[in-house]
């Protein structure tokens, strides 16, 4: 099993973390995850917009259990926790078809952290910087917005851009505060695209807020 490559970015100055999982075992899990989400959504009635499969963590699958464990592990790492004990994870699968998109939203009411995991995507970008070569054809563009200002506000020439685009690829995971606005640009590919979203509740303690941890 390969260890994930982890990188942290200080954006806006909200911290965002990326973890990338690679190796034959990960490839197997990714294929199983795509199949599970597509099969679950096929069993539901179609919709005009993206298809969602809720309570994915309840499915009996070694690959789903693997993903839950990785989300818990990376969430603990992101928050500086030594243990994953008490980290609660719920999963939902999202299937986007041609020209589907997801409007800008946050998940602050449901969770502390938001996590996006991609079991498929643009394999050509593996090993490249996270936010390069997003084209919308091989994978829908995932965008994280600056939470400190309105999208319509102007910025100075030397200021950081308001948003960061991420090109999904197999094994890539993004972790961010649940209050961070994010969206998915219209998908221009042909084959249905699977994205898995996790909502995470952390076991905060009073000591943490007093700065004693």
Residue pairs with C-beta under 8 A, 6 or more apart in sequence:
1 23
1 25
2 21
2 22
2 23
2 25
2 26
4 19
4 20
4 21
4 22
4 70
4 74
4 173
5 19
5 20
5 22
6 17
6 18
6 19
6 20
6 74
6 77
7 17
7 18
7 130
8 15
8 16
8 17
8 18
9 15
9 16
9 17
9 18
9 130
11 144
11 146
11 160
11 164
12 146
12 147
12 148
12 160
14 147
14 148
14 176
14 177
14 180
15 78
15 177
16 144
16 164
16 174
16 175
16 176
16 180
17 74
17 77
17 78
17 174
17 175
17 176
18 130
18 172
18 173
18 174
18 175
19 70
19 74
19 77
19 172
19 173
19 175
20 126
20 171
20 172
20 173
21 70
21 171
21 173
22 126
22 171
26 170
26 171
27 170
28 63
29 62
29 63
29 66
29 67
29 119
30 63
30 119
30 120
30 170
30 171
31 119
32 61
32 62
32 63
33 63
33 64
33 67
33 93
33 119
33 194
33 196
34 119
34 120
34 194
36 56
36 59
36 61
36 63
36 64
36 93
37 53
37 56
37 93
37 94
37 95
37 194
37 196
38 95
38 192
38 194
40 53
40 56
40 59
40 93
41 51
41 52
41 53
41 93
41 95
44 51
44 53
49 100
50 94
50 95
50 96
50 97
50 100
50 101
50 102
51 94
51 95
51 97
52 92
52 93
52 94
52 95
53 92
53 93
53 94
53 95
54 92
55 90
55 91
55 92
56 64
56 91
56 92
56 93
56 196
57 64
57 68
57 89
57 90
57 91
64 91
67 91
67 117
67 196
68 89
68 91
68 198
69 84
70 117
70 173
71 89
71 91
71 115
71 117
71 173
71 198
71 200
72 84
72 87
72 89
72 200
73 84
74 115
74 173
74 175
75 81
75 84
75 87
75 89
75 113
75 115
75 175
75 200
75 202
76 82
76 83
76 84
76 87
78 113
78 175
79 113
79 202
80 213
81 87
81 202
81 203
85 203
86 202
86 203
87 200
87 201
87 202
87 203
88 200
88 201
89 198
89 199
89 200
90 111
90 198
90 199
91 196
91 197
91 198
92 196
92 197
92 199
93 194
93 195
93 196
93 197
94 102
94 194
94 195
94 196
94 197
95 192
95 193
95 194
96 102
96 140
96 184
96 187
96 192
96 193
96 195
97 187
97 192
97 193
98 187
98 188
98 189
98 190
99 186
99 187
99 188
100 140
100 186
100 187
101 140
101 183
101 184
101 185
101 186
101 187
102 183
102 184
103 183
104 145
104 151
104 181
104 182
104 183
105 181
105 182
105 183
106 114
106 178
106 179
106 180
106 181
106 182
107 114
107 178
107 199
108 177
108 178
108 179
110 178
110 199
111 178
111 199
111 200
111 201
112 177
112 178
112 200
112 201
112 202
112 204
113 175
113 176
113 177
113 178
113 198
113 199
113 200
113 202
114 175
114 176
114 177
114 178
114 180
114 182
114 197
114 198
114 199
114 200
115 173
115 174
115 175
115 176
115 197
115 198
115 199
115 200
116 142
116 168
116 173
116 174
116 182
116 195
116 196
116 197
116 198
117 172
117 173
117 174
117 195
117 196
117 197
117 198
118 139
118 168
118 169
118 170
118 171
118 172
118 173
118 194
118 195
118 196
119 170
119 171
119 194
119 196
120 139
120 168
120 170
120 193
120 194
121 138
121 139
121 167
121 168
121 169
121 170
121 172
121 193
122 133
122 134
122 135
122 138
122 139
122 167
122 168
122 169
123 169
123 170
124 133
124 138
125 132
125 133
125 167
125 169
126 169
126 170
126 171
130 166
130 167
130 172
131 164
131 165
131 166
131 167
132 167
133 167
134 141
134 165
134 166
134 167
135 141
135 167
136 185
136 186
136 187
136 188
136 189
137 188
137 189
138 167
138 189
139 167
139 168
139 169
139 187
139 189
139 193
140 168
140 184
140 185
140 186
140 187
140 189
140 193
140 195
141 165
141 166
141 167
141 184
141 185
142 165
142 166
142 167
142 168
142 174
142 182
142 183
142 184
142 185
142 195
143 163
143 164
143 165
143 166
143 182
143 183
143 184
143 185
144 163
144 164
144 166
144 174
144 176
144 180
144 181
144 182
145 151
145 162
145 163
145 180
145 181
145 182
145 183
146 160
146 162
146 163
147 177
147 179
147 180
147 181
149 162
151 162
151 163
153 162
155 161
155 162
165 185
166 172
166 174
168 193
168 195
176 182
178 199
178 200
184 195
187 193
205 213
207 213
